[in-house]
Amino acid sequence: MPSRYFRVPLSEIGYVRMIVDAYDGLAAVRSLGHDRGEIEWLVGEGMDDEAEALAVKLAAEIGMHPIPRPADWEDLAPAELHALPLTSAAAGPLSDKLAG
């Protein structure tokens, strides 16, 4: 599964997690610490276009922007990757998820 890395204002990391989680199967969000404004999206299979569209929206809304993989970023162990709740289900607009 592909990873994308972003810099996010510390005060917005929880918001980004909530929004991404609302899109079932889109991505899992992780960070290495509460004092870092860097996050990783582990993008679900077949969800690259949807992830890109959401990243563009969040960039405009909260100033999140893509960054290269940080040199000290720690990889997840294979068992941790397998446990991520990602599916290939299509993610629709957040308003559709909330209306259902």
Secondary structure, DSSP 8 states (H G I E B T S, - for coil): --EEEEE--GGGHHHHHHHHHHSTTSEEEE-S-TT--EEEEEE-TT-HHHHHHHHHHHHHHH--EE----TT-----HHHHHTS---------HHHHHH-
